[in-house]
Amino acid sequence: MSNYPRYENYSRYDKKKKLSIYERIGVFFQNTKRIMKVANKPDRKEYLLVFKICAIGLLVLGAISYVIQLLWTVINTILQIR
């Protein structure tokens, strides 16, 4: 269990009461505002790290799909020869 406070502690509204559409929109914007205050822009080092991880993931998925397609083509040609 983490030491962070529960999400319910941030809400001003009673959870048992059904909120109207205007109240739900208000709660959404309050939560968005809170998240924007906490969030920060990544620096160059963090950005490059995320970029490298995504590039490696794309290369791995591309290699796996290429090998699968190559195997599928070889298997189909072998089965057609018989």
mmCIF file of the N, C-alpha and C atoms, coordinates in Angstrom:
data_MODEL
# 
_entry.id   MODEL 
# 
loop_
_atom_site.group_PDB 
_atom_site.id 
_atom_site.type_symbol 
_atom_site.label_atom_id 
_atom_site.label_alt_id 
_atom_site.label_comp_id 
_atom_site.label_asym_id 
_atom_site.label_entity_id 
_atom_site.label_seq_id 
_atom_site.pdbx_PDB_ins_code 
_atom_site.Cartn_x 
_atom_site.Cartn_y 
_atom_site.Cartn_z 
_atom_site.occupancy 
_atom_site.B_iso_or_equiv 
_atom_site.pdbx_formal_charge 
_atom_site.auth_seq_id 
_atom_site.auth_comp_id 
_atom_site.auth_asym_id 
_atom_site.auth_atom_id 
_atom_site.pdbx_PDB_model_num 
ATOM 1   N N  . MET A 1 1  ? 0.852   -1.175  0.000   1.00 0.00 ? 1  MET A N  1 
ATOM 2   C CA . MET A 1 1  ? 0.000   0.000   0.000   1.00 0.00 ? 1  MET A CA 1 
ATOM 3   C C  . MET A 1 1  ? 0.894   1.233   0.000   1.00 0.00 ? 1  MET A C  1 
ATOM 4   N N  . SER A 1 2  ? 0.594   2.173   -0.857  1.00 0.00 ? 2  SER A N  1 
ATOM 5   C CA . SER A 1 2  ? 1.442   3.356   -0.959  1.00 0.00 ? 2  SER A CA 1 
ATOM 6   C C  . SER A 1 2  ? 1.048   4.401   0.091   1.00 0.00 ? 2  SER A C  1 
ATOM 7   N N  . ASN A 1 3  ? 1.917   5.375   0.262   1.00 0.00 ? 3  ASN A N  1 
ATOM 8   C CA . ASN A 1 3  ? 1.666   6.435   1.230   1.00 0.00 ? 3  ASN A CA 1 
ATOM 9   C C  . ASN A 1 3  ? 0.909   7.612   0.624   1.00 0.00 ? 3  ASN A C  1 
ATOM 10  N N  . TYR A 1 4  ? 0.580   7.537   -0.658  1.00 0.00 ? 4  TYR A N  1 
ATOM 11  C CA . TYR A 1 4  ? -0.140  8.618   -1.307  1.00 0.00 ? 4  TYR A CA 1 
ATOM 12  C C  . TYR A 1 4  ? -1.580  8.661   -0.814  1.00 0.00 ? 4  TYR A C  1 
ATOM 13  N N  . PRO A 1 5  ? -2.133  9.861   -0.701  1.00 0.00 ? 5  PRO A N  1 
ATOM 14  C CA . PRO A 1 5  ? -3.532  9.942   -0.272  1.00 0.00 ? 5  PRO A CA 1 
ATOM 15  C C  . PRO A 1 5  ? -4.450  9.399   -1.363  1.00 0.00 ? 5  PRO A C  1 
ATOM 16  N N  . ARG A 1 6  ? -5.573  8.909   -0.960  1.00 0.00 ? 6  ARG A N  1 
ATOM 17  C CA . ARG A 1 6  ? -6.518  8.341   -1.906  1.00 0.00 ? 6  ARG A CA 1 
ATOM 18  C C  . ARG A 1 6  ? -7.115  9.438   -2.776  1.00 0.00 ? 6  ARG A C  1 
ATOM 19  N N  . TYR A 1 7  ? -7.505  9.070   -3.977  1.00 0.00 ? 7  TYR A N  1 
ATOM 20  C CA . TYR A 1 7  ? -8.058  10.023  -4.925  1.00 0.00 ? 7  TYR A CA 1 
ATOM 21  C C  . TYR A 1 7  ? -9.328  10.676  -4.396  1.00 0.00 ? 7  TYR A C  1 
ATOM 22  N N  . GLU A 1 8  ? -10.102 9.932   -3.607  1.00 0.00 ? 8  GLU A N  1 
ATOM 23  C CA . GLU A 1 8  ? -11.365 10.463  -3.091  1.00 0.00 ? 8  GLU A CA 1 
ATOM 24  C C  . GLU A 1 8  ? -11.152 11.677  -2.192  1.00 0.00 ? 8  GLU A C  1 
ATOM 25  N N  . ASN A 1 9  ? -9.965  11.787  -1.603  1.00 0.00 ? 9  ASN A N  1 
ATOM 26  C CA . ASN A 1 9  ? -9.702  12.910  -0.714  1.00 0.00 ? 9  ASN A CA 1 
ATOM 27  C C  . ASN A 1 9  ? -9.622  14.235  -1.462  1.00 0.00 ? 9  ASN A C  1 
ATOM 28  N N  . TYR A 1 10 ? -9.383  14.200  -2.759  1.00 0.00 ? 10 TYR A N  1 
ATOM 29  C CA . TYR A 1 10 ? -9.267  15.425  -3.537  1.00 0.00 ? 10 TYR A CA 1 
ATOM 30  C C  . TYR A 1 10 ? -10.609 15.965  -3.997  1.00 0.00 ? 10 TYR A C  1 
ATOM 31  N N  . SER A 1 11 ? -11.624 15.142  -4.012  1.00 0.00 ? 11 SER A N  1 
ATOM 32  C CA . SER A 1 11 ? -12.914 15.546  -4.531  1.00 0.00 ? 11 SER A CA 1 
ATOM 33  C C  . SER A 1 11 ? -13.698 16.333  -3.486  1.00 0.00 ? 11 SER A C  1 
ATOM 34  N N  . ARG A 1 12 ? -14.365 17.386  -3.930  1.00 0.00 ? 12 ARG A N  1 
ATOM 35  C CA . ARG A 1 12 ? -15.202 18.200  -3.040  1.00 0.00 ? 12 ARG A CA 1 
ATOM 36  C C  . ARG A 1 12 ? -16.627 17.666  -2.963  1.00 0.00 ? 12 ARG A C  1 
ATOM 37  N N  . TYR A 1 13 ? -16.949 16.704  -3.800  1.00 0.00 ? 13 TYR A N  1 
ATOM 38  C CA . TYR A 1 13 ? -18.317 16.230  -3.907  1.00 0.00 ? 13 TYR A CA 1 
ATOM 39  C C  . TYR A 1 13 ? -18.486 14.905  -3.189  1.00 0.00 ? 13 TYR A C  1 
ATOM 40  N N  . ASP A 1 14 ? -19.708 14.682  -2.718  1.00 0.00 ? 14 ASP A N  1 
ATOM 41  C CA . ASP A 1 14 ? -20.048 13.434  -2.056  1.00 0.00 ? 14 ASP A CA 1 
ATOM 42  C C  . ASP A 1 14 ? -20.192 12.336  -3.111  1.00 0.00 ? 14 ASP A C  1 
ATOM 43  N N  . LYS A 1 15 ? -19.545 11.226  -2.906  1.00 0.00 ? 15 LYS A N  1 
ATOM 44  C CA . LYS A 1 15 ? -19.560 10.141  -3.889  1.00 0.00 ? 15 LYS A CA 1 
ATOM 45  C C  . LYS A 1 15 ? -20.927 9.458   -3.975  1.00 0.00 ? 15 LYS A C  1 
ATOM 46  N N  . LYS A 1 16 ? -21.723 9.547   -2.924  1.00 0.00 ? 16 LYS A N  1 
ATOM 47  C CA . LYS A 1 16 ? -23.017 8.881   -2.928  1.00 0.00 ? 16 LYS A CA 1 
ATOM 48  C C  . LYS A 1 16 ? -24.041 9.649   -3.751  1.00 0.00 ? 16 LYS A C  1 
ATOM 49  N N  . LYS A 1 17 ? -23.829 10.965  -3.912  1.00 0.00 ? 17 LYS A N  1 
ATOM 50  C CA . LYS A 1 17 ? -24.773 11.799  -4.643  1.00 0.00 ? 17 LYS A CA 1 
ATOM 51  C C  . LYS A 1 17 ? -24.468 11.737  -6.139  1.00 0.00 ? 17 LYS A C  1 
ATOM 52  N N  . LYS A 1 18 ? -25.513 11.602  -6.960  1.00 0.00 ? 18 LYS A N  1 
ATOM 53  C CA . LYS A 1 18 ? -25.343 11.584  -8.408  1.00 0.00 ? 18 LYS A CA 1 
ATOM 54  C C  . LYS A 1 18 ? -25.124 13.014  -8.879  1.00 0.00 ? 18 LYS A C  1 
ATOM 55  N N  . LEU A 1 19 ? -24.024 13.242  -9.611  1.00 0.00 ? 19 LEU A N  1 
ATOM 56  C CA . LEU A 1 19 ? -23.666 14.580  -10.075 1.00 0.00 ? 19 LEU A CA 1 
ATOM 57  C C  . LEU A 1 19 ? -24.368 14.894  -11.386 1.00 0.00 ? 19 LEU A C  1 
ATOM 58  N N  . SER A 1 20 ? -24.720 16.162  -11.537 1.00 0.00 ? 20 SER A N  1 
ATOM 59  C CA . SER A 1 20 ? -25.312 16.591  -12.800 1.00 0.00 ? 20 SER A CA 1 
ATOM 60  C C  . SER A 1 20 ? -24.210 16.718  -13.842 1.00 0.00 ? 20 SER A C  1 
ATOM 61  N N  . ILE A 1 21 ? -24.608 16.935  -15.078 1.00 0.00 ? 21 ILE A N  1 
ATOM 62  C CA . ILE A 1 21 ? -23.622 17.034  -16.154 1.00 0.00 ? 21 ILE A CA 1 
ATOM 63  C C  . ILE A 1 21 ? -22.699 18.233  -15.936 1.00 0.00 ? 21 ILE A C  1 
ATOM 64  N N  . TYR A 1 22 ? -23.235 19.338  -15.423 1.00 0.00 ? 22 TYR A N  1 
ATOM 65  C CA . TYR A 1 22 ? -22.418 20.535  -15.184 1.00 0.00 ? 22 TYR A CA 1 
ATOM 66  C C  . TYR A 1 22 ? -21.420 20.306  -14.046 1.00 0.00 ? 22 TYR A C  1 
ATOM 67  N N  . GLU A 1 23 ? -21.860 19.583  -13.020 1.00 0.00 ? 23 GLU A N  1 
ATOM 68  C CA . GLU A 1 23 ? -20.952 19.275  -11.917 1.00 0.00 ? 23 GLU A CA 1 
ATOM 69  C C  . GLU A 1 23 ? -19.845 18.317  -12.370 1.00 0.00 ? 23 GLU A C  1 
ATOM 70  N N  . ARG A 1 24 ? -20.202 17.343  -13.218 1.00 0.00 ? 24 ARG A N  1 
ATOM 71  C CA . ARG A 1 24 ? -19.183 16.420  -13.734 1.00 0.00 ? 24 ARG A CA 1 
ATOM 72  C C  . ARG A 1 24 ? -18.171 17.144  -14.601 1.00 0.00 ? 24 ARG A C  1 
ATOM 73  N N  . ILE A 1 25 ? -18.646 18.097  -15.412 1.00 0.00 ? 25 ILE A N  1 
ATOM 74  C CA . ILE A 1 25 ? -17.720 18.887  -16.235 1.00 0.00 ? 25 ILE A CA 1 
ATOM 75  C C  . ILE A 1 25 ? -16.811 19.723  -15.332 1.00 0.00 ? 25 ILE A C  1 
ATOM 76  N N  . GLY A 1 26 ? -17.379 20.298  -14.272 1.00 0.00 ? 26 GLY A N  1 
ATOM 77  C CA . GLY A 1 26 ? -16.576 21.068  -13.324 1.00 0.00 ? 26 GLY A CA 1 
ATOM 78  C C  . GLY A 1 26 ? -15.522 20.219  -12.644 1.00 0.00 ? 26 GLY A C  1 
ATOM 79  N N  . VAL A 1 27 ? -15.908 19.007  -12.221 1.00 0.00 ? 27 VAL A N  1 
ATOM 80  C CA . VAL A 1 27 ? -14.959 18.097  -11.579 1.00 0.00 ? 27 VAL A CA 1 
ATOM 81  C C  . VAL A 1 27 ? -13.860 17.712  -12.567 1.00 0.00 ? 27 VAL A C  1 
ATOM 82  N N  . PHE A 1 28 ? -14.235 17.486  -13.837 1.00 0.00 ? 28 PHE A N  1 
ATOM 83  C CA . PHE A 1 28 ? -13.242 17.138  -14.848 1.00 0.00 ? 28 PHE A CA 1 
ATOM 84  C C  . PHE A 1 28 ? -12.212 18.250  -15.001 1.00 0.00 ? 28 PHE A C  1 
ATOM 85  N N  . PHE A 1 29 ? -12.668 19.495  -15.083 1.00 0.00 ? 29 PHE A N  1 
ATOM 86  C CA . PHE A 1 29 ? -11.733 20.610  -15.242 1.00 0.00 ? 29 PHE A CA 1 
ATOM 87  C C  . PHE A 1 29 ? -10.893 20.844  -13.989 1.00 0.00 ? 29 PHE A C  1 
ATOM 88  N N  . GLN A 1 30 ? -11.453 20.607  -12.818 1.00 0.00 ? 30 GLN A N  1 
ATOM 89  C CA . GLN A 1 30 ? -10.664 20.711  -11.588 1.00 0.00 ? 30 GLN A CA 1 
ATOM 90  C C  . GLN A 1 30 ? -9.562  19.657  -11.563 1.00 0.00 ? 30 GLN A C  1 
ATOM 91  N N  . ASN A 1 31 ? -9.900  18.437  -11.952 1.00 0.00 ? 31 ASN A N  1 
ATOM 92  C CA . ASN A 1 31 ? -8.896  17.368  -11.990 1.00 0.00 ? 31 ASN A CA 1 
ATOM 93  C C  . ASN A 1 31 ? -7.838  17.646  -13.048 1.00 0.00 ? 31 ASN A C  1 
ATOM 94  N N  . THR A 1 32 ? -8.262  18.172  -14.192 1.00 0.00 ? 32 THR A N  1 
ATOM 95  C CA . THR A 1 32 ? -7.315  18.517  -15.250 1.00 0.00 ? 32 THR A CA 1 
ATOM 96  C C  . THR A 1 32 ? -6.362  19.610  -14.780 1.00 0.00 ? 32 THR A C  1 
ATOM 97  N N  . LYS A 1 33 ? -6.888  20.606  -14.103 1.00 0.00 ? 33 LYS A N  1 
ATOM 98  C CA . LYS A 1 33 ? -6.066  21.703  -13.580 1.00 0.00 ? 33 LYS A CA 1 
ATOM 99  C C  . LYS A 1 33 ? -5.048  21.176  -12.565 1.00 0.00 ? 33 LYS A C  1 
ATOM 100 N N  . ARG A 1 34 ? -5.486  20.260  -11.695 1.00 0.00 ? 34 ARG A N  1 
ATOM 101 C CA . ARG A 1 34 ? -4.589  19.681  -10.694 1.00 0.00 ? 34 ARG A CA 1 
ATOM 102 C C  . ARG A 1 34 ? -3.476  18.880  -11.356 1.00 0.00 ? 34 ARG A C  1 
ATOM 103 N N  . ILE A 1 35 ? -3.815  18.116  -12.387 1.00 0.00 ? 35 ILE A N  1 
ATOM 104 C CA . ILE A 1 35 ? -2.810  17.323  -13.087 1.00 0.00 ? 35 ILE A CA 1 
ATOM 105 C C  . ILE A 1 35 ? -1.821  18.224  -13.804 1.00 0.00 ? 35 ILE A C  1 
ATOM 106 N N  . MET A 1 36 ? -2.292  19.304  -14.412 1.00 0.00 ? 36 MET A N  1 
ATOM 107 C CA . MET A 1 36 ? -1.403  20.213  -15.137 1.00 0.00 ? 36 MET A CA 1 
ATOM 108 C C  . MET A 1 36 ? -0.433  20.923  -14.185 1.00 0.00 ? 36 MET A C  1 
ATOM 109 N N  . LYS A 1 37 ? -0.859  21.151  -12.949 1.00 0.00 ? 37 LYS A N  1 
ATOM 110 C CA . LYS A 1 37 ? 0.041   21.759  -11.963 1.00 0.00 ? 37 LYS A CA 1 
ATOM 111 C C  . LYS A 1 37 ? 1.153   20.790  -11.564 1.00 0.00 ? 37 LYS A C  1 
ATOM 112 N N  . VAL A 1 38 ? 0.811   19.502  -11.476 1.00 0.00 ? 38 VAL A N  1 
ATOM 113 C CA . VAL A 1 38 ? 1.772   18.504  -11.029 1.00 0.00 ? 38 VAL A CA 1 
ATOM 114 C C  . VAL A 1 38 ? 2.713   18.088  -12.166 1.00 0.00 ? 38 VAL A C  1 
ATOM 115 N N  . ALA A 1 39 ? 2.189   18.044  -13.392 1.00 0.00 ? 39 ALA A N  1 
ATOM 116 C CA . ALA A 1 39 ? 2.974   17.571  -14.533 1.00 0.00 ? 39 ALA A CA 1 
ATOM 117 C C  . ALA A 1 39 ? 4.075   18.566  -14.876 1.00 0.00 ? 39 ALA A C  1 
ATOM 118 N N  . ASN A 1 40 ? 5.177   18.039  -15.410 1.00 0.00 ? 40 ASN A N  1 
ATOM 119 C CA . ASN A 1 40 ? 6.255   18.909  -15.852 1.00 0.00 ? 40 ASN A CA 1 
ATOM 120 C C  . ASN A 1 40 ? 6.747   18.457  -17.214 1.00 0.00 ? 40 ASN A C  1 
ATOM 121 N N  . LYS A 1 41 ? 7.350   19.383  -17.939 1.00 0.00 ? 41 LYS A N  1 
ATOM 122 C CA . LYS A 1 41 ? 7.862   19.088  -19.267 1.00 0.00 ? 41 LYS A CA 1 
ATOM 123 C C  . LYS A 1 41 ? 9.177   18.325  -19.122 1.00 0.00 ? 41 LYS A C  1 
ATOM 124 N N  . PRO A 1 42 ? 9.347   17.237  -19.894 1.00 0.00 ? 42 PRO A N  1 
ATOM 125 C CA . PRO A 1 42 ? 10.591  16.482  -19.775 1.00 0.00 ? 42 PRO A CA 1 
ATOM 126 C C  . PRO A 1 42 ? 11.771  17.278  -20.339 1.00 0.00 ? 42 PRO A C  1 
ATOM 127 N N  . ASP A 1 43 ? 12.925  17.097  -19.728 1.00 0.00 ? 43 ASP A N  1 
ATOM 128 C CA . ASP A 1 43 ? 14.103  17.762  -20.263 1.00 0.00 ? 43 ASP A CA 1 
ATOM 129 C C  . ASP A 1 43 ? 14.654  16.938  -21.436 1.00 0.00 ? 43 ASP A C  1 
ATOM 130 N N  . ARG A 1 44 ? 15.726  17.418  -22.024 1.00 0.00 ? 44 ARG A N  1 
ATOM 131 C CA . ARG A 1 44 ? 16.282  16.788  -23.223 1.00 0.00 ? 44 ARG A CA 1 
ATOM 132 C C  . ARG A 1 44 ? 16.711  15.342  -22.967 1.00 0.00 ? 44 ARG A C  1 
ATOM 133 N N  . LYS A 1 45 ? 17.291  15.085  -21.808 1.00 0.00 ? 45 LYS A N  1 
ATOM 134 C CA . LYS A 1 45 ? 17.768  13.745  -21.475 1.00 0.00 ? 45 LYS A CA 1 
ATOM 135 C C  . LYS A 1 45 ? 16.598  12.761  -21.386 1.00 0.00 ? 45 LYS A C  1 
ATOM 136 N N  . GLU A 1 46 ? 15.531  13.142  -20.692 1.00 0.00 ? 46 GLU A N  1 
ATOM 137 C CA . GLU A 1 46 ? 14.360  12.279  -20.569 1.00 0.00 ? 46 GLU A CA 1 
ATOM 138 C C  . GLU A 1 46 ? 13.699  12.056  -21.925 1.00 0.00 ? 46 GLU A C  1 
ATOM 139 N N  . TYR A 1 47 ? 13.614  13.109  -22.730 1.00 0.00 ? 47 TYR A N  1 
ATOM 140 C CA . TYR A 1 47 ? 12.995  12.993  -24.047 1.00 0.00 ? 47 TYR A CA 1 
ATOM 141 C C  . TYR A 1 47 ? 13.771  12.011  -24.920 1.00 0.00 ? 47 TYR A C  1 
ATOM 142 N N  . LEU A 1 48 ? 15.099  12.123  -24.930 1.00 0.00 ? 48 LEU A N  1 
ATOM 143 C CA . LEU A 1 48 ? 15.914  11.213  -25.733 1.00 0.00 ? 48 LEU A CA 1 
ATOM 144 C C  . LEU A 1 48 ? 15.798  9.775   -25.236 1.00 0.00 ? 48 LEU A C  1 
ATOM 145 N N  . LEU A 1 49 ? 15.686  9.582   -23.931 1.00 0.00 ? 49 LEU A N  1 
ATOM 146 C CA . LEU A 1 49 ? 15.520  8.241   -23.383 1.00 0.00 ? 49 LEU A CA 1 
ATOM 147 C C  . LEU A 1 49 ? 14.213  7.614   -23.869 1.00 0.00 ? 49 LEU A C  1 
ATOM 148 N N  . VAL A 1 50 ? 13.128  8.372   -23.814 1.00 0.00 ? 50 VAL A N  1 
ATOM 149 C CA . VAL A 1 50 ? 11.842  7.869   -24.291 1.00 0.00 ? 50 VAL A CA 1 
ATOM 150 C C  . VAL A 1 50 ? 11.905  7.590   -25.792 1.00 0.00 ? 50 VAL A C  1 
ATOM 151 N N  . PHE A 1 51 ? 12.563  8.479   -26.543 1.00 0.00 ? 51 PHE A N  1 
ATOM 152 C CA . PHE A 1 51 ? 12.707  8.281   -27.983 1.00 0.00 ? 51 PHE A CA 1 
ATOM 153 C C  . PHE A 1 51 ? 13.479  6.999   -28.289 1.00 0.00 ? 51 PHE A C  1 
ATOM 154 N N  . LYS A 1 52 ? 14.562  6.756   -27.567 1.00 0.00 ? 52 LYS A N  1 
ATOM 155 C CA . LYS A 1 52 ? 15.353  5.543   -27.789 1.00 0.00 ? 52 LYS A CA 1 
ATOM 156 C C  . LYS A 1 52 ? 14.554  4.283   -27.472 1.00 0.00 ? 52 LYS A C  1 
ATOM 157 N N  . ILE A 1 53 ? 13.804  4.315   -26.377 1.00 0.00 ? 53 ILE A N  1 
ATOM 158 C CA . ILE A 1 53 ? 12.993  3.155   -25.993 1.00 0.00 ? 53 ILE A CA 1 
ATOM 159 C C  . ILE A 1 53 ? 11.943  2.862   -27.060 1.00 0.00 ? 53 ILE A C  1 
ATOM 160 N N  . CYS A 1 54 ? 11.284  3.913   -27.558 1.00 0.00 ? 54 CYS A N  1 
ATOM 161 C CA . CYS A 1 54 ? 10.272  3.721   -28.604 1.00 0.00 ? 54 CYS A CA 1 
ATOM 162 C C  . CYS A 1 54 ? 10.902  3.207   -29.891 1.00 0.00 ? 54 CYS A C  1 
ATOM 163 N N  . ALA A 1 55 ? 12.072  3.739   -30.265 1.00 0.00 ? 55 ALA A N  1 
ATOM 164 C CA . ALA A 1 55 ? 12.751  3.291   -31.485 1.00 0.00 ? 55 ALA A CA 1 
ATOM 165 C C  . ALA A 1 55 ? 13.158  1.828   -31.378 1.00 0.00 ? 55 ALA A C  1 
ATOM 166 N N  . ILE A 1 56 ? 13.677  1.424   -30.232 1.00 0.00 ? 56 ILE A N  1 
ATOM 167 C CA . ILE A 1 56 ? 14.053  0.021   -30.032 1.00 0.00 ? 56 ILE A CA 1 
ATOM 168 C C  . ILE A 1 56 ? 12.818  -0.873  -30.101 1.00 0.00 ? 56 ILE A C  1 
ATOM 169 N N  . GLY A 1 57 ? 11.724  -0.431  -29.515 1.00 0.00 ? 57 GLY A N  1 
ATOM 170 C CA . GLY A 1 57 ? 10.480  -1.201  -29.573 1.00 0.00 ? 57 GLY A CA 1 
ATOM 171 C C  . GLY A 1 57 ? 9.984   -1.368  -30.997 1.00 0.00 ? 57 GLY A C  1 
ATOM 172 N N  . LEU A 1 58 ? 10.031  -0.295  -31.788 1.00 0.00 ? 58 LEU A N  1 
ATOM 173 C CA . LEU A 1 58 ? 9.613   -0.386  -33.185 1.00 0.00 ? 58 LEU A CA 1 
ATOM 174 C C  . LEU A 1 58 ? 10.507  -1.334  -33.978 1.00 0.00 ? 58 LEU A C  1 
ATOM 175 N N  . LEU A 1 59 ? 11.805  -1.260  -33.750 1.00 0.00 ? 59 LEU A N  1 
ATOM 176 C CA . LEU A 1 59 ? 12.722  -2.159  -34.450 1.00 0.00 ? 59 LEU A CA 1 
ATOM 177 C C  . LEU A 1 59 ? 12.481  -3.621  -34.076 1.00 0.00 ? 59 LEU A C  1 
ATOM 178 N N  . VAL A 1 60 ? 12.270  -3.880  -32.805 1.00 0.00 ? 60 VAL A N  1 
ATOM 179 C CA . VAL A 1 60 ? 12.021  -5.256  -32.361 1.00 0.00 ? 60 VAL A CA 1 
ATOM 180 C C  . VAL A 1 60 ? 10.720  -5.787  -32.961 1.00 0.00 ? 60 VAL A C  1 
ATOM 181 N N  . LEU A 1 61 ? 9.653   -4.988  -32.916 1.00 0.00 ? 61 LEU A N  1 
ATOM 182 C CA . LEU A 1 61 ? 8.387   -5.435  -33.493 1.00 0.00 ? 61 LEU A CA 1 
ATOM 183 C C  . LEU A 1 61 ? 8.503   -5.636  -34.996 1.00 0.00 ? 61 LEU A C  1 
ATOM 184 N N  . GLY A 1 62 ? 9.232   -4.751  -35.676 1.00 0.00 ? 62 GLY A N  1 
ATOM 185 C CA . GLY A 1 62 ? 9.441   -4.911  -37.108 1.00 0.00 ? 62 GLY A CA 1 
ATOM 186 C C  . GLY A 1 62 ? 10.214  -6.171  -37.433 1.00 0.00 ? 62 GLY A C  1 
ATOM 187 N N  . ALA A 1 63 ? 11.249  -6.462  -36.656 1.00 0.00 ? 63 ALA A N  1 
ATOM 188 C CA . ALA A 1 63 ? 12.043  -7.670  -36.882 1.00 0.00 ? 63 ALA A CA 1 
ATOM 189 C C  . ALA A 1 63 ? 11.209  -8.928  -36.641 1.00 0.00 ? 63 ALA A C  1 
ATOM 190 N N  . ILE A 1 64 ? 10.421  -8.913  -35.590 1.00 0.00 ? 64 ILE A N  1 
ATOM 191 C CA . ILE A 1 64 ? 9.574   -10.075 -35.295 1.00 0.00 ? 64 ILE A CA 1 
ATOM 192 C C  . ILE A 1 64 ? 8.557   -10.296 -36.409 1.00 0.00 ? 64 ILE A C  1 
ATOM 193 N N  . SER A 1 65 ? 7.927   -9.235  -36.878 1.00 0.00 ? 65 SER A N  1 
ATOM 194 C CA . SER A 1 65 ? 6.936   -9.389  -37.948 1.00 0.00 ? 65 SER A CA 1 
ATOM 195 C C  . SER A 1 65 ? 7.600   -9.831  -39.249 1.00 0.00 ? 65 SER A C  1 
ATOM 196 N N  . TYR A 1 66 ? 8.817   -9.358  -39.518 1.00 0.00 ? 66 TYR A N  1 
ATOM 197 C CA . TYR A 1 66 ? 9.528   -9.792  -40.722 1.00 0.00 ? 66 TYR A CA 1 
ATOM 198 C C  . TYR A 1 66 ? 9.843   -11.280 -40.660 1.00 0.00 ? 66 TYR A C  1 
ATOM 199 N N  . VAL A 1 67 ? 10.316  -11.752 -39.516 1.00 0.00 ? 67 VAL A N  1 
ATOM 200 C CA . VAL A 1 67 ? 10.639  -13.173 -39.364 1.00 0.00 ? 67 VAL A CA 1 
ATOM 201 C C  . VAL A 1 67 ? 9.378   -14.026 -39.498 1.00 0.00 ? 67 VAL A C  1 
ATOM 202 N N  . ILE A 1 68 ? 8.284   -13.595 -38.913 1.00 0.00 ? 68 ILE A N  1 
ATOM 203 C CA . ILE A 1 68 ? 7.030   -14.350 -39.013 1.00 0.00 ? 68 ILE A CA 1 
ATOM 204 C C  . ILE A 1 68 ? 6.570   -14.415 -40.465 1.00 0.00 ? 68 ILE A C  1 
ATOM 205 N N  . GLN A 1 69 ? 6.636   -13.282 -41.161 1.00 0.00 ? 69 GLN A N  1 
ATOM 206 C CA . GLN A 1 69 ? 6.214   -13.270 -42.560 1.00 0.00 ? 69 GLN A CA 1 
ATOM 207 C C  . GLN A 1 69 ? 7.145   -14.136 -43.418 1.00 0.00 ? 69 GLN A C  1 
ATOM 208 N N  . LEU A 1 70 ? 8.426   -14.106 -43.152 1.00 0.00 ? 70 LEU A N  1 
ATOM 209 C CA . LEU A 1 70 ? 9.386   -14.930 -43.890 1.00 0.00 ? 70 LEU A CA 1 
ATOM 210 C C  . LEU A 1 70 ? 9.098   -16.414 -43.672 1.00 0.00 ? 70 LEU A C  1 
ATOM 211 N N  . LEU A 1 71 ? 8.887   -16.798 -42.417 1.00 0.00 ? 71 LEU A N  1 
ATOM 212 C CA . LEU A 1 71 ? 8.562   -18.198 -42.114 1.00 0.00 ? 71 LEU A CA 1 
ATOM 213 C C  . LEU A 1 71 ? 7.256   -18.624 -42.784 1.00 0.00 ? 71 LEU A C  1 
ATOM 214 N N  . TRP A 1 72 ? 6.257   -17.765 -42.745 1.00 0.00 ? 72 TRP A N  1 
ATOM 215 C CA . TRP A 1 72 ? 4.965   -18.069 -43.348 1.00 0.00 ? 72 TRP A CA 1 
ATOM 216 C C  . TRP A 1 72 ? 5.109   -18.263 -44.858 1.00 0.00 ? 72 TRP A C  1 
ATOM 217 N N  . THR A 1 73 ? 5.922   -17.430 -45.509 1.00 0.00 ? 73 THR A N  1 
ATOM 218 C CA . THR A 1 73 ? 6.151   -17.555 -46.942 1.00 0.00 ? 73 THR A CA 1 
ATOM 219 C C  . THR A 1 73 ? 6.881   -18.857 -47.262 1.00 0.00 ? 73 THR A C  1 
ATOM 220 N N  . VAL A 1 74 ? 7.890   -19.195 -46.494 1.00 0.00 ? 74 VAL A N  1 
ATOM 221 C CA . VAL A 1 74 ? 8.637   -20.440 -46.717 1.00 0.00 ? 74 VAL A CA 1 
ATOM 222 C C  . VAL A 1 74 ? 7.738   -21.650 -46.512 1.00 0.00 ? 74 VAL A C  1 
ATOM 223 N N  . ILE A 1 75 ? 6.934   -21.634 -45.478 1.00 0.00 ? 75 ILE A N  1 
ATOM 224 C CA . ILE A 1 75 ? 6.028   -22.758 -45.205 1.00 0.00 ? 75 ILE A CA 1 
ATOM 225 C C  . ILE A 1 75 ? 5.012   -22.900 -46.335 1.00 0.00 ? 75 ILE A C  1 
ATOM 226 N N  . ASN A 1 76 ? 4.469   -21.798 -46.831 1.00 0.00 ? 76 ASN A N  1 
ATOM 227 C CA . ASN A 1 76 ? 3.487   -21.860 -47.910 1.00 0.00 ? 76 ASN A CA 1 
ATOM 228 C C  . ASN A 1 76 ? 4.105   -22.397 -49.198 1.00 0.00 ? 76 ASN A C  1 
ATOM 229 N N  . THR A 1 77 ? 5.326   -21.987 -49.506 1.00 0.00 ? 77 THR A N  1 
ATOM 230 C CA . THR A 1 77 ? 5.966   -22.492 -50.724 1.00 0.00 ? 77 THR A CA 1 
ATOM 231 C C  . THR A 1 77 ? 6.280   -23.974 -50.612 1.00 0.00 ? 77 THR A C  1 
ATOM 232 N N  . ILE A 1 78 ? 6.672   -24.423 -49.422 1.00 0.00 ? 78 ILE A N  1 
ATOM 233 C CA . ILE A 1 78 ? 6.942   -25.847 -49.215 1.00 0.00 ? 78 ILE A CA 1 
ATOM 234 C C  . ILE A 1 78 ? 5.658   -26.657 -49.357 1.00 0.00 ? 78 ILE A C  1 
ATOM 235 N N  . LEU A 1 79 ? 4.576   -26.158 -48.800 1.00 0.00 ? 79 LEU A N  1 
ATOM 236 C CA . LEU A 1 79 ? 3.306   -26.886 -48.893 1.00 0.00 ? 79 LEU A CA 1 
ATOM 237 C C  . LEU A 1 79 ? 2.755   -26.893 -50.309 1.00 0.00 ? 79 LEU A C  1 
ATOM 238 N N  . GLN A 1 80 ? 2.999   -25.867 -51.096 1.00 0.00 ? 80 GLN A N  1 
ATOM 239 C CA . GLN A 1 80 ? 2.502   -25.820 -52.471 1.00 0.00 ? 80 GLN A CA 1 
ATOM 240 C C  . GLN A 1 80 ? 3.297   -26.747 -53.381 1.00 0.00 ? 80 GLN A C  1 
ATOM 241 N N  . ILE A 1 81 ? 4.567   -26.978 -53.056 1.00 0.00 ? 81 ILE A N  1 
ATOM 242 C CA . ILE A 1 81 ? 5.411   -27.860 -53.871 1.00 0.00 ? 81 ILE A CA 1 
ATOM 243 C C  . ILE A 1 81 ? 4.931   -29.297 -53.740 1.00 0.00 ? 81 ILE A C  1 
ATOM 244 N N  . ARG A 1 82 ? 4.498   -29.696 -52.594 1.00 0.00 ? 82 ARG A N  1 
ATOM 245 C CA . ARG A 1 82 ? 4.080   -31.080 -52.352 1.00 0.00 ? 82 ARG A CA 1 
ATOM 246 C C  . ARG A 1 82 ? 2.849   -31.406 -53.069 1.00 0.00 ? 82 ARG A C  1 
# 
